[in-house]
Amino acid sequence: MTQRIIIDPVSRIEGHAKITIYLDDRDQVVDARFHVTEFRGFERFCEGRPFFEMAGLSARICGICPVSHLLASAKAGDRILAVTIPPAAVKLRRLMNLAQIIQSHALSFFHLSAPDLLLGWESDPAKRNVFGLIESHPELARGGIRLRQLGQEIIEALGGRKIHPAWSVPGGVRESLPIEARDRFLARLPESHAVTRQALDFFKQFLDSHAEETKVFGNFPSMFMGLVTPDGDWENYDGVLRFSDSTGKIVEQCDPLEYERFIGEAVEKDSYLKSPYFRPIGYPDGVYRVGPLARVNICRHMGVPQADRELAEFRQRAGGVANASFYFHYARLLEILACLEFLERLLPDPELQSDRLRAEAGVNRLEGIGVSEAPRGTLFHHYHVDENGLIQKINLIIATGQNSLAMNRTVAQIAKHYVKGAKIEEPILNRVEAGIRAFDPCLSCSTHAVGQMPLHVELRRADGTLLQEMRRD
């Protein structure tokens, strides 16, 4: 029988989860597990609904990344209609997705992870949050808030609201971008570039002085998966599905509609989170990672000049492919920079004011698959409908779930490195949690529930005796 340290729930992530650290009779860590304790139910209660409703419904899965579900669902609807949507609608969807990536990455880096990076792992937990960051680093904190605000305001200008916009629909989109909003956003880009550059410079300096975290915060070989353009460049909305290994070698590349050939789904007994795996290797060895780290690793180029220069430095610092999960933070900032550059290209396009926004059709296929890149990784919406367009079956494969196996490896690696003996201090627990925060998991997306969470940690001997208990409200 092993002893257990339980971190329940994990703080500064979106949703409910806990971590269990297992000790042997010599009080040495033998394993650690990341458990998602929320209940999964969204797929089931959408059965019987018209597929036209699914974009608006699935956006309600989460208030942080509703746009991601909105777009993937609308793309699945496009397939059921069997239509090619108007070019203006494609550009507008891309615009909203760029904004979504910016606002979500800014939230993750500046609000959730920067308190650890800027204030320190050992800083007072009462101040190790965004409010403490505002107090100690007001300029950077304010810049992060403004950067996220840019993304949210673009979403609002297109969809009518910042959260849950019922805008992208099967066949296209509902509204174009007003010219006055376009001009306002173009004027905001220089400030956004400056904030992103400041954050990149800070994080690169942080890497130089924190080699230990780079080595042990989820540093292991795995596969990486995401969308790329047909030429192999960075992609966020369409393209082809690519699997690469830990050396950068392309293992598989396919049409996203063929994803079931390569992605299997497993269920582990200690978590509600599904654990997808690379089917040709099998479960549990077919570990792959998705999200900003994966997208940066699998692409040939970012496709815009400043981000391409940063990508070259990123790879030089990582020694090629970045296998350390700590580099997720770096990759997020790199993607923000790329998104800002793509906004500079896309916003002046006059087609964003077009009134040709939607293709009209009825049910022409009984199955539709929509694949897009969410901030946290590749998102799959797979629908089966009847002749009347009523949903018969849904499968959602969420980025956080696809990182499940990798997150377990990450917390185990960190715990084995830092946890020594049967008594541990809060800063050590914070480092274990920070390994999860590097992935920026969205548990409401991956299990389709709502909630908030404090922190509860128990340390028990092999015989079950409670040695230590810690609570955070």
C-alpha positions as CSV (number, residue, x, y, z in Angstrom):
1,M,0.0,0.0,0.0
2,T,1.3,3.5,-0.8
3,Q,0.9,6.8,0.9
4,R,-0.9,9.6,-0.8
5,I,-0.6,13.4,-1.0
6,I,-3.8,14.8,-2.4
7,I,-4.1,18.3,-4.0
8,D,-7.8,18.8,-4.2
9,P,-8.7,20.9,-6.2
10,V,-5.9,22.3,-8.3
11,S,-5.9,26.2,-8.3
12,R,-5.6,28.8,-11.0
13,I,-7.0,26.5,-13.7
14,E,-10.5,26.5,-15.3
15,G,-12.6,23.8,-13.6
16,H,-12.5,21.1,-10.9
17,A,-9.6,18.7,-10.5
18,K,-7.2,17.3,-8.0
19,I,-3.8,15.7,-7.9
20,T,-2.8,12.6,-6.0
21,I,0.9,12.0,-5.2
22,Y,1.7,8.4,-4.2
23,L,4.6,7.7,-1.8
24,D,6.1,4.3,-1.0
25,D,7.0,3.0,2.4
26,R,10.2,5.0,2.3
27,D,8.3,8.2,1.6
28,Q,9.6,8.5,-1.9
29,V,7.3,9.5,-4.8
30,V,6.4,6.5,-7.0
31,D,3.7,8.2,-9.1
32,A,1.3,11.1,-9.4
33,R,-2.1,11.4,-11.1
34,F,-4.2,14.3,-12.3
35,H,-7.9,13.6,-11.7
36,V,-10.7,15.6,-13.3
37,T,-13.6,15.4,-10.9
38,E,-16.3,17.2,-13.0
39,F,-19.1,15.2,-14.6
40,R,-19.3,14.8,-18.3
41,G,-22.8,15.3,-19.8
42,F,-23.0,17.8,-22.6
43,E,-22.9,15.4,-25.5
44,R,-25.9,13.4,-24.2
45,F,-28.3,16.2,-23.5
46,C,-27.8,17.6,-27.0
47,E,-29.3,14.5,-28.6
48,G,-32.5,15.3,-30.3
49,R,-31.7,18.9,-30.9
50,P,-31.6,20.4,-34.4
51,F,-28.0,20.6,-35.7
52,F,-28.6,24.3,-36.5
53,E,-28.7,24.9,-32.8
54,M,-25.5,23.2,-32.0
55,A,-23.1,26.2,-32.6
56,G,-25.0,28.3,-30.2
57,L,-25.5,25.5,-27.7
58,S,-21.9,24.2,-27.7
59,A,-20.6,27.7,-27.2
60,R,-22.2,27.4,-23.7
61,I,-19.8,24.6,-22.8
62,C,-17.3,27.2,-21.5
63,G,-17.2,30.9,-20.9
64,I,-13.4,31.1,-21.6
65,C,-13.3,29.4,-25.0
66,P,-16.9,29.6,-26.4
67,V,-15.6,30.8,-29.8
68,S,-13.6,27.6,-30.3
69,H,-16.8,25.5,-29.9
70,L,-18.8,27.9,-32.0
71,L,-16.4,27.6,-35.0
72,A,-15.8,23.8,-34.8
73,S,-19.6,23.2,-34.5
74,A,-20.4,25.5,-37.4
75,K,-17.8,23.7,-39.5
76,A,-19.5,20.4,-38.7
77,G,-22.8,22.0,-39.8
78,D,-21.2,23.1,-43.0
79,R,-20.4,19.4,-43.7
80,I,-24.0,18.4,-43.0
81,L,-25.2,21.0,-45.4
82,A,-22.6,20.0,-47.9
83,V,-21.8,23.6,-48.8
84,T,-18.7,25.7,-49.4
85,I,-19.2,28.8,-47.3
86,P,-18.6,32.3,-48.9
87,P,-14.9,33.5,-48.8
88,A,-15.9,36.5,-46.6
89,A,-17.3,34.1,-44.0
90,V,-14.1,32.1,-44.0
91,K,-12.1,35.3,-43.4
92,L,-14.5,36.5,-40.7
93,R,-14.3,33.2,-38.9
94,R,-10.5,33.3,-39.1
95,L,-10.6,36.8,-37.6
96,M,-12.7,35.7,-34.7
97,N,-10.4,32.8,-34.0
98,L,-7.3,34.9,-34.0
99,A,-9.0,37.2,-31.4
100,Q,-10.0,34.1,-29.4
101,I,-6.4,32.9,-29.3
102,I,-5.1,36.3,-28.2
103,Q,-7.6,36.7,-25.4
104,S,-7.3,33.2,-24.1
105,H,-3.5,33.1,-24.2
106,A,-3.3,36.5,-22.5
107,L,-5.5,35.2,-19.7
108,S,-3.4,32.1,-19.3
109,F,0.0,33.9,-19.3
110,F,-0.7,37.2,-17.5
111,H,-3.5,36.2,-15.1
112,L,-2.9,32.5,-14.3
113,S,0.8,31.7,-14.7
114,A,2.6,35.1,-14.4
115,P,2.0,35.2,-10.6
116,D,4.3,32.2,-10.3
117,L,6.8,33.5,-12.8
118,L,7.0,37.1,-11.5
119,L,6.3,36.7,-7.8
120,G,8.0,33.4,-7.3
121,W,7.0,29.9,-6.4
122,E,7.6,30.6,-2.7
123,S,5.7,33.9,-2.5
124,D,2.8,34.4,-0.2
125,P,-0.2,32.5,-1.6
126,A,-2.5,35.3,-0.6
127,K,-0.7,37.6,-3.0
128,R,0.3,35.0,-5.6
129,N,-2.5,36.0,-8.0
130,V,-3.4,38.6,-10.5
131,F,-4.1,41.2,-7.7
132,G,-0.6,40.7,-6.3
133,L,0.8,41.0,-9.9
134,I,-1.0,44.3,-10.3
135,E,0.5,45.6,-7.1
136,S,4.1,44.4,-7.9
137,H,4.2,44.7,-11.7
138,P,1.4,47.2,-12.6
139,E,2.7,48.0,-16.1
140,L,2.9,44.4,-17.3
141,A,-0.3,43.4,-15.6
142,R,-2.2,46.4,-17.1
143,G,-0.7,45.5,-20.5
144,G,-1.9,41.9,-20.2
145,I,-5.4,43.1,-19.4
146,R,-5.4,45.4,-22.4
147,L,-4.1,42.6,-24.6
148,R,-6.9,40.3,-23.6
149,Q,-9.4,43.2,-24.0
150,L,-8.4,43.6,-27.7
151,G,-9.3,40.0,-28.4
152,Q,-12.6,40.2,-26.5
153,E,-13.6,43.4,-28.2
154,I,-13.0,41.9,-31.7
155,I,-15.2,39.0,-30.7
156,E,-17.8,41.4,-29.4
157,A,-17.7,43.5,-32.6
158,L,-18.3,40.4,-34.7
159,G,-20.7,38.4,-32.5
160,G,-22.5,41.1,-30.5
161,R,-21.1,39.9,-27.2
162,K,-17.7,38.9,-25.7
163,I,-19.0,35.6,-24.3
164,H,-21.2,33.0,-26.1
165,P,-21.7,34.9,-29.4
166,A,-24.3,33.2,-31.5
167,W,-22.6,34.3,-34.7
168,S,-21.0,31.6,-36.7
169,V,-23.7,29.2,-38.1
170,P,-23.8,26.3,-40.4
171,G,-23.2,27.8,-43.8
172,G,-21.3,30.9,-42.7
173,V,-21.7,33.8,-40.3
174,R,-24.5,36.3,-39.4
175,E,-22.7,39.6,-39.5
176,S,-19.7,41.3,-41.1
177,L,-17.2,43.6,-39.3
178,P,-18.1,47.3,-39.1
179,I,-15.5,49.7,-40.6
180,E,-15.4,51.8,-37.5
181,A,-14.5,48.8,-35.4
182,R,-11.9,47.7,-37.9
183,D,-10.2,51.1,-37.7
184,R,-10.3,51.0,-33.9
185,F,-8.6,47.6,-33.7
186,L,-5.9,48.6,-36.2
187,A,-5.1,51.6,-34.0
188,R,-4.7,49.2,-31.0
189,L,-2.2,46.9,-32.6
190,P,1.0,48.9,-31.9
191,E,0.3,48.8,-28.1
192,S,-0.5,45.1,-28.3
193,H,2.8,44.4,-30.1
194,A,4.7,46.3,-27.4
195,V,3.0,44.3,-24.6
196,T,3.7,41.0,-26.3
197,R,7.3,42.0,-26.9
198,Q,7.8,43.0,-23.3
199,A,6.4,39.6,-22.1
200,L,8.6,37.7,-24.6
201,D,11.7,39.5,-23.4
202,F,10.8,38.8,-19.8
203,F,10.1,35.1,-20.4
204,K,13.3,34.5,-22.3
205,Q,15.3,36.1,-19.4
206,F,13.3,33.8,-17.0
207,L,14.3,30.8,-19.0
208,D,17.9,31.7,-18.7
209,S,17.7,31.7,-14.9
210,H,15.3,28.8,-14.4
211,A,16.9,25.8,-16.2
212,E,15.7,23.5,-13.5
213,E,12.0,24.1,-14.2
214,T,12.6,23.6,-17.9
215,K,14.2,20.2,-17.2
216,V,11.5,18.8,-14.9
217,F,8.2,20.5,-15.7
218,G,7.0,17.9,-18.1
219,N,10.2,17.3,-20.1
220,F,9.8,14.0,-21.9
221,P,9.5,12.7,-25.6
222,S,6.1,12.5,-27.0
223,M,4.3,13.1,-30.3
224,F,2.7,16.4,-31.1
225,M,-0.5,17.0,-33.2
226,G,-2.2,19.9,-34.8
227,L,-3.3,21.6,-38.0
228,V,-0.9,23.0,-40.5
229,T,-1.4,24.6,-43.9
230,P,-1.0,22.3,-47.0
231,D,2.6,23.8,-47.1
232,G,3.2,22.9,-43.5
233,D,3.0,26.4,-42.0
234,W,1.2,27.4,-38.8
235,E,-2.6,27.1,-39.0
236,N,-5.4,27.9,-36.6
237,Y,-8.7,27.3,-38.5
238,D,-8.3,24.8,-41.4
239,G,-5.6,22.8,-43.1
240,V,-4.4,19.3,-42.7
241,L,-3.9,17.2,-39.5
242,R,-0.2,16.5,-38.7
243,F,1.4,14.2,-36.2
244,S,5.1,14.7,-35.5
245,D,7.4,12.9,-33.1
246,S,9.8,14.3,-30.5
247,T,12.5,14.9,-33.0
248,G,10.3,16.8,-35.5
249,K,9.8,13.9,-37.9
250,I,6.4,13.8,-39.5
251,V,4.7,10.5,-38.5
252,E,1.3,11.0,-40.2
253,Q,-0.5,13.6,-42.1
254,C,-4.2,13.4,-43.2
255,D,-7.4,15.2,-43.9
256,P,-8.9,16.2,-40.5
257,L,-12.1,14.3,-41.5
258,E,-10.1,11.1,-41.2
259,Y,-9.1,11.7,-37.6
260,E,-10.6,8.4,-36.3
261,R,-8.0,6.5,-38.1
262,F,-5.3,7.9,-35.8
263,I,-7.0,9.0,-32.6
264,G,-8.4,6.5,-30.1
265,E,-10.1,7.4,-26.9
266,A,-9.6,5.7,-23.5
267,V,-11.2,6.1,-20.1
268,E,-9.2,5.9,-17.0
269,K,-10.8,4.8,-13.7
270,D,-9.7,7.8,-11.7
271,S,-10.8,10.7,-13.9
272,Y,-13.9,11.9,-15.8
273,L,-11.5,13.2,-18.5
274,K,-11.1,11.1,-21.6
275,S,-7.6,10.2,-22.6
276,P,-7.1,10.2,-26.4
277,Y,-4.1,8.5,-27.8
278,F,-2.4,7.9,-31.1
279,R,-4.1,4.8,-32.3
280,P,-1.3,3.2,-34.3
281,I,0.8,3.0,-31.2
282,G,-2.0,2.2,-28.8
283,Y,-3.0,3.1,-25.2
284,P,-1.3,4.2,-23.0
285,D,2.0,4.6,-24.9
286,G,0.5,6.7,-27.7
287,V,0.9,9.9,-25.9
288,Y,0.7,13.1,-27.9
289,R,0.4,16.8,-26.9
290,V,-1.7,19.5,-28.5
291,G,-2.0,23.3,-28.1
292,P,0.5,26.1,-28.6
293,L,3.6,23.9,-27.9
294,A,2.4,21.3,-30.4
295,R,1.5,23.9,-33.1
296,V,4.9,25.6,-32.8
297,N,6.7,22.3,-32.9
298,I,4.9,20.8,-35.9
299,C,4.9,23.8,-38.3
300,R,7.6,24.7,-40.8
301,H,7.1,28.4,-40.4
302,M,4.7,30.7,-38.6
303,G,4.0,32.5,-41.9
304,V,4.6,36.1,-40.6
305,P,8.0,37.8,-40.3
306,Q,8.3,38.7,-36.6
307,A,6.9,35.4,-35.4
308,D,9.2,33.5,-37.8
309,R,12.2,35.2,-36.2
310,E,10.9,34.3,-32.8
311,L,10.3,30.8,-33.9
312,A,13.9,30.5,-35.0
313,E,15.0,31.6,-31.5
314,F,12.5,29.4,-29.8
315,R,13.9,26.4,-31.6
316,Q,17.5,27.4,-30.9
317,R,16.7,27.7,-27.2
318,A,14.9,24.4,-27.1
319,G,17.6,22.6,-29.1
320,G,15.2,21.9,-31.9
321,V,11.8,20.4,-30.9
322,A,10.7,21.7,-27.5
323,N,9.8,18.6,-25.4
324,A,9.6,20.4,-22.1
325,S,6.0,21.4,-21.2
326,F,7.3,24.5,-19.5
327,Y,7.8,25.8,-23.1
328,F,4.0,26.0,-23.4
329,H,4.3,29.5,-21.9
330,Y,6.8,30.6,-24.5
331,A,4.8,29.1,-27.3
332,R,1.7,31.1,-26.1
333,L,3.5,34.4,-26.4
334,L,4.9,33.4,-29.8
335,E,1.4,32.6,-31.0
336,I,0.0,35.9,-29.7
337,L,2.7,37.7,-31.7
338,A,1.7,35.7,-34.8
339,C,-2.0,36.4,-34.3
340,L,-1.3,40.2,-34.1
341,E,0.6,40.0,-37.3
342,F,-2.2,38.1,-39.0
343,L,-4.6,40.7,-37.7
344,E,-2.5,43.4,-39.4
345,R,-2.9,41.5,-42.7
346,L,-6.5,40.6,-42.4
347,L,-8.2,43.6,-40.9
348,P,-7.7,45.9,-43.9
349,D,-9.4,43.4,-46.3
350,P,-12.5,45.0,-47.7
351,E,-14.2,41.6,-47.9
352,L,-14.7,41.7,-44.1
353,Q,-17.5,44.2,-44.9
354,S,-19.2,41.9,-47.5
355,D,-22.9,41.1,-47.2
356,R,-22.3,37.7,-48.9
357,L,-21.9,35.7,-45.7
358,R,-23.9,32.5,-45.8
359,A,-24.7,29.6,-48.0
360,E,-28.2,28.3,-47.7
361,A,-29.0,24.6,-47.9
362,G,-30.8,21.7,-46.2
363,V,-29.6,18.4,-44.8
364,N,-27.5,16.8,-47.5
365,R,-25.3,14.6,-45.3
366,L,-26.1,12.6,-42.2
367,E,-22.7,13.1,-40.7
368,G,-20.5,16.2,-40.1
369,I,-17.1,16.7,-38.7
370,G,-15.7,20.1,-37.7
371,V,-12.1,20.6,-36.8
372,S,-10.4,23.8,-35.7
373,E,-7.6,25.0,-33.4
374,A,-8.8,26.2,-30.0
375,P,-6.2,28.1,-27.9
376,R,-5.5,24.9,-25.9
377,G,-5.3,22.6,-29.0
378,T,-7.1,20.9,-31.8
379,L,-10.9,20.6,-31.3
380,F,-13.1,18.0,-32.9
381,H,-16.9,18.2,-33.2
382,H,-18.4,15.1,-34.8
383,Y,-22.2,14.9,-35.3
384,H,-24.6,12.3,-36.6
385,V,-28.1,13.5,-37.6
386,D,-31.3,12.0,-39.0
387,E,-33.1,13.1,-42.2
388,N,-34.7,16.0,-40.3
389,G,-31.4,17.3,-39.0
390,L,-31.9,16.1,-35.5
391,I,-28.8,15.1,-33.6
392,Q,-28.6,11.4,-33.0
393,K,-25.0,11.2,-31.6
394,I,-22.2,13.6,-30.8
395,N,-18.6,13.1,-30.0
396,L,-16.5,16.0,-28.8
397,I,-12.7,15.6,-28.5
398,I,-11.3,18.4,-26.5
399,A,-7.7,19.7,-26.4
400,T,-7.5,19.3,-22.6
401,G,-8.4,15.6,-22.9
402,Q,-5.8,15.1,-25.6
403,N,-3.2,16.4,-23.1
404,S,-4.5,14.1,-20.3
405,L,-1.8,11.5,-20.6
406,A,0.9,14.1,-20.9
407,M,-0.4,16.0,-17.9
408,N,-0.1,12.8,-15.8
409,R,3.5,12.4,-16.8
410,T,4.2,16.0,-16.0
411,V,2.9,16.0,-12.4
412,A,4.7,12.7,-11.8
413,Q,8.0,14.1,-13.0
414,I,7.7,17.3,-11.0
415,A,6.6,15.4,-7.8
416,K,9.5,12.9,-8.1
417,H,11.9,15.8,-8.4
418,Y,10.6,18.1,-5.6
419,V,8.7,16.0,-3.1
420,K,11.2,14.6,-0.6
421,G,9.7,12.8,2.5
422,A,6.3,12.7,4.1
423,K,6.0,16.4,4.9
424,I,5.8,19.0,2.1
425,E,5.4,22.8,2.1
426,E,3.0,24.8,0.1
427,P,5.6,26.1,-2.4
428,I,6.4,22.5,-3.5
429,L,2.7,21.8,-4.0
430,N,2.5,25.0,-6.1
431,R,5.2,23.7,-8.4
432,V,3.2,20.5,-8.9
433,E,0.1,22.5,-9.7
434,A,2.2,24.8,-12.0
435,G,3.0,21.8,-14.2
436,I,-0.7,21.5,-14.9
437,R,-1.1,25.2,-15.4
438,A,1.5,25.1,-18.2
439,F,-1.0,23.2,-20.2
440,D,-3.7,25.8,-19.4
441,P,-6.4,23.0,-19.1
442,C,-10.1,23.9,-19.6
443,L,-12.0,21.3,-17.6
444,S,-15.4,22.7,-18.3
445,C,-14.7,22.2,-22.0
446,S,-13.3,18.7,-21.5
447,T,-16.0,17.5,-19.1
448,H,-18.8,20.0,-20.0
449,A,-19.6,21.2,-16.4
450,V,-19.4,24.5,-14.5
451,G,-17.9,25.4,-11.1
452,Q,-15.2,27.0,-9.1
453,M,-12.6,25.5,-6.8
454,P,-10.6,26.0,-3.6
455,L,-7.6,23.7,-2.7
456,H,-7.5,20.7,-0.4
457,V,-4.3,18.7,0.2
458,E,-4.0,15.6,2.3
459,L,-0.8,13.7,3.1
460,R,-1.3,10.1,4.3
461,R,0.9,7.3,5.2
462,A,0.7,3.8,3.7
463,D,-1.6,2.7,6.5
464,G,-4.0,5.7,5.9
465,T,-2.8,7.8,8.8
466,L,-3.4,11.5,8.1
467,L,0.0,13.3,8.5
468,Q,-0.7,16.7,7.0
469,E,-3.8,18.6,5.7
470,M,-3.9,21.9,3.9
471,R,-6.8,24.0,2.7
472,R,-7.1,27.0,0.4
473,D,-10.5,28.7,0.1
